[in-house]
């Protein structure tokens, strides 16, 4: 009887493990109204969290001092925007949401997503 229970547990566990990887599907459109691109907008497009080569778009943005930059999330998972020098930290930006920061000081500001460390970018303020 113990041998039967052990075999049952192994078969059951194998079935659970094999089903975990195949049940996820990525929606083609994470929100009903995608956040539009703009001259002072950085987007996390659908698929931004898939790995290196994806990420914030555009990866480099140049704006004038005093510009309000909008970070928008058109992906299916949360992202953050955190300045490497501590100038801003968005907290989680969930799908369909935005975060804004007004950049008054000239310089080059690098930033990243704390959830997906390969996602990074630069904002040049002139």
C-alpha positions as CSV (number, residue, x, y, z in Angstrom):
1,X,0.0,0.0,0.0
2,X,2.8,2.4,0.8
3,X,4.5,1.7,-2.5
4,X,1.2,2.5,-4.3
5,X,0.8,5.8,-2.4
6,X,4.4,6.8,-3.2
7,X,3.9,6.0,-7.0
8,X,0.6,8.0,-6.9
9,X,2.4,11.0,-5.3
10,X,5.1,10.9,-7.9
11,X,2.7,10.8,-10.9
12,X,0.5,13.6,-9.4
13,X,3.6,15.8,-8.7
14,X,4.9,15.3,-12.3
15,X,1.5,16.2,-13.7
16,X,1.4,19.5,-11.7
17,X,4.9,20.4,-12.7
18,X,4.3,19.8,-16.4
19,X,1.1,21.8,-16.4
20,X,2.6,24.9,-14.7
21,X,4.6,26.0,-17.7
22,X,1.9,25.8,-20.3
23,X,-1.0,27.5,-18.7
24,X,0.2,31.1,-19.1
25,X,-0.7,33.2,-22.1
26,X,0.3,36.8,-22.7
27,X,-2.6,39.1,-23.7
28,X,-2.0,41.0,-26.9
29,X,-3.3,44.2,-25.5
30,X,-2.8,44.8,-21.7
31,X,-5.2,47.7,-21.4
32,X,-8.2,48.7,-23.4
33,X,-6.7,52.2,-24.1
34,X,-2.9,52.0,-24.5
35,X,-0.9,55.0,-23.3
36,X,0.2,56.9,-26.4
37,X,3.8,57.7,-27.2
38,X,4.8,61.4,-27.0
39,X,7.8,63.7,-27.1
40,X,8.2,63.5,-23.3
41,X,6.9,60.0,-22.7
42,X,8.8,56.8,-21.8
43,X,6.8,53.6,-22.2
44,X,7.1,50.1,-21.0
45,X,5.6,48.5,-24.1
46,X,3.8,45.1,-24.1
47,X,6.7,42.6,-23.8
48,X,9.1,45.0,-22.0
49,X,9.6,42.4,-19.3
50,X,10.7,39.6,-21.7
51,X,14.4,40.1,-21.1
52,X,17.4,42.0,-22.4
53,X,16.7,43.9,-25.7
54,X,13.3,44.8,-24.5
55,X,12.5,47.5,-22.0
56,X,11.8,51.2,-21.8
57,X,11.1,52.9,-25.1
58,X,12.8,55.1,-26.1
59,X,15.9,53.9,-24.2
60,X,17.3,57.5,-24.3
61,X,15.1,60.6,-24.2
62,X,16.2,64.3,-24.5
63,X,14.0,67.0,-23.1
64,X,14.3,70.7,-22.0
65,X,14.7,71.7,-18.4
66,X,11.3,72.0,-16.7
67,X,9.7,69.2,-18.8
68,X,7.3,66.8,-17.2
69,X,8.2,63.3,-18.3
70,X,5.5,60.6,-18.2
71,X,6.4,57.0,-17.7
72,X,3.6,54.8,-19.0
73,X,3.0,51.0,-18.6
74,X,1.5,49.3,-21.6
75,X,2.9,45.9,-20.5
76,X,1.1,43.1,-18.7
77,X,3.2,43.3,-15.5
78,X,4.1,46.1,-13.1
79,X,7.3,48.2,-13.6
80,X,9.1,50.9,-11.7
81,X,11.1,54.0,-12.7
82,X,13.9,54.7,-10.2
83,X,16.6,57.3,-10.9
84,X,20.0,55.9,-10.2
85,X,20.9,59.1,-8.3
86,X,17.8,59.0,-6.2
87,X,16.1,62.0,-7.9
88,X,12.8,60.0,-8.3
89,X,11.2,56.7,-7.5
90,X,7.8,55.8,-8.9
91,X,6.8,52.8,-6.8
92,X,4.9,50.2,-8.8
93,X,3.5,51.4,-12.1
94,X,0.8,48.8,-12.9
95,X,-0.5,48.0,-16.4
96,X,-2.4,51.0,-17.8
97,X,-1.0,53.4,-15.2
98,X,1.4,56.4,-15.5
99,X,4.0,58.1,-13.3
100,X,5.2,61.7,-14.0
101,X,8.3,63.6,-12.9
102,X,9.3,67.2,-13.7
103,X,13.0,67.5,-14.4
104,X,14.2,71.0,-13.7
105,X,17.9,70.4,-13.5
106,X,20.1,70.0,-16.5
107,X,22.1,66.8,-16.8
108,X,22.0,63.2,-17.7
109,X,19.8,61.0,-15.5
110,X,20.0,57.2,-15.7
111,X,17.2,55.1,-14.3
112,X,16.1,51.5,-14.0
113,X,13.2,49.2,-13.2
114,X,13.7,47.6,-9.8
115,X,11.5,44.6,-10.7
116,X,13.4,44.0,-14.0
117,X,17.0,45.1,-13.6
118,X,17.8,44.7,-17.3
119,X,15.3,47.5,-18.0
120,X,17.1,50.9,-17.9
121,X,17.3,54.2,-19.7
122,X,18.7,57.7,-19.8
123,X,17.0,61.1,-19.8
124,X,19.2,64.0,-21.0
125,X,17.9,67.3,-19.7
126,X,19.2,70.4,-21.7
